[in-house]
Amino acid sequence: MKTILCYGDSNTWGFDYETQGRFPYEVRWPNVMQKILGGGFHVIEEGLAGRTTVLDDPDDESPEAKNGLKYLNPCIRSHFPLDLILFMLGTNDLKMKFFTSARMVAKNAERLIEKSREELCRWQGYKPQILLIAPAVIGDTIEKSMFGPMFCGNRSILASMELTDELCKTAERLSCHFLNAAQIVKPNDVDAIHLTREGHRQLGKATARKVQEIFA
């Protein structure tokens, strides 16, 4: 059996923009992927709303809790052996309070990849496969969204497009598999950040196909 870790933010956790809660288990894209892949695979959901690549969130009561790099090692130790890690992070790093560029976010994603390879090689004796997923581009309704001020409105759209290109370069440089979610899904029109139910279904199908290619 192949074990897959899906390491992401609220779009991996399954934030429901209509209820402000969480989509049901069967709706969330990692579990859509699990259903398609079947019993030969074990998919682990590891999503957290607000998670960044390597940044502490000064507005959170536990600033380190949303730092993807700081939680990565405990997460790996909890779930190894791991055959594949899917990283889909970077959107939250584009928030105005972090003052980060798309290039810097991609550089931080590189740290996650290198850390996961280093730690898993130590704990399980071999490196995992890595699938780096570029998040969906922020929607053009962001100015009207509740998240608009947080992401500096329309400026964030271009930044998220740039992030896609930078993450693609990172994947090539580090010999990772790559998937561009922006070519598959787009966020809902209400908050311009989170996936719809249909978006989760489409992304789950696309990631399942990619995983099947990786382990063919």
C-alpha positions, -999 to 999 in steps of 0.1 A, spaced: 0 0 0 12 35 -9 8 62 18 1 97 6 2 129 28 -18 159 16 -2 189 33 -20 222 27 -42 250 40 -79 257 41 -85 244 6 -71 210 17 -89 212 51 -121 218 31 -134 253 41 -170 258 31 -174 294 21 -212 292 25 -214 279 60 -179 291 72 -175 255 83 -160 224 67 -172 204 37 -182 168 45 -155 141 43 -166 128 9 -166 163 -7 -130 172 2 -105 167 -26 -80 144 -8 -109 120 -1 -122 122 -36 -87 112 -46 -87 84 -21 -120 70 -35 -107 69 -70 -73 54 -61 -89 27 -40 -75 2 -15 -39 2 -27 -35 37 -14 -39 54 20 -45 92 18 -39 114 48 -55 148 50 -33 174 67 -50 207 60 -51 237 83 -69 270 76 -44 299 74 -13 276 71 17 293 55 49 278 41 73 289 68 57 320 84 44 326 119 10 343 120 13 373 144 -25 376 145 -30 341 158 -31 333 195 -5 306 187 16 322 160 37 291 153 6 269 148 1 280 112 38 278 102 40 248 78 77 243 83 75 241 121 47 215 120 61 195 92 85 173 113 60 163 139 35 155 112 60 134 93 70 115 125 33 109 132 26 94 97 57 78 83 65 57 63 53 80 35 56 73 -2 44 106 -15 38 141 -1 14 166 -19 22 202 -10 -4 228 -18 5 260 0 14 296 -7 -19 314 -9 -18 326 27 18 338 23 4 364 -1 -15 382 26 -5 418 29 8 414 65 36 391 54 51 414 27 63 384 7 68 381 -31 58 351 -52 95 343 -56 101 342 -19 70 320 -13 84 295 -38 117 297 -21 100 289 12 82 260 -5 116 247 -14 125 246 23 95 224 29 105 200 2 141 197 13 131 193 50 106 165 42 132 147 21 158 151 48 136 140 77 120 110 59 153 97 47 164 97 83 132 82 97 123 57 70 155 52 51 144 66 18 130 99 3 94 103 -6 81 113 -40 70 150 -40 40 165 -59 41 202 -57 7 217 -65 3 254 -74 -29 267 -57 -58 281 -77 -53 317 -87 -71 342 -65 -104 351 -81 -113 384 -97 -140 391 -72 -114 395 -44 -121 433 -41 -156 425 -29 -146 396 -8 -144 395 30 -107 386 24 -101 415 1 -84 439 26 -63 410 39 -49 402 5 -46 438 -7 -74 434 -32 -67 429 -69 -30 432 -64 -31 396 -50 -44 382 -83 -12 390 -102 9 377 -72 -10 344 -72 -4 341 -110 33 347 -105 33 321 -77 22 295 -102 52 302 -124 76 303 -95 64 270 -81 68 254 -115 104 265 -115 109 251 -80 95 218 -90 117 215 -120 148 226 -100 142 200 -72 130 172 -95 95 172 -81 63 163 -98 41 193 -105 4 201 -109 -11 235 -117 -44 236 -99 -52 269 -117 -56 250 -149 -82 227 -132 -102 248 -108 -110 283 -98 -123 297 -64 -159 306 -57 -172 340 -67 -181 349 -31 -148 350 -13 -124 345 -43 -102 322 -23 -118 288 -16 -129 260 -38 -165 250 -45 -178 215 -41 -173 210 -78 -138 224 -75 -129 198 -49 -143 170 -71 -123 182 -101 -91 186 -81 -95 152 -65 -99 136 -99 -69 154 -113 -46 146 -83 -57 109 -86 -47 108 -122 -13 124 -113 -7 99 -85 -15 70 -109 10 84 -133 37 87 -106 32 51 -94 26 36 -128 
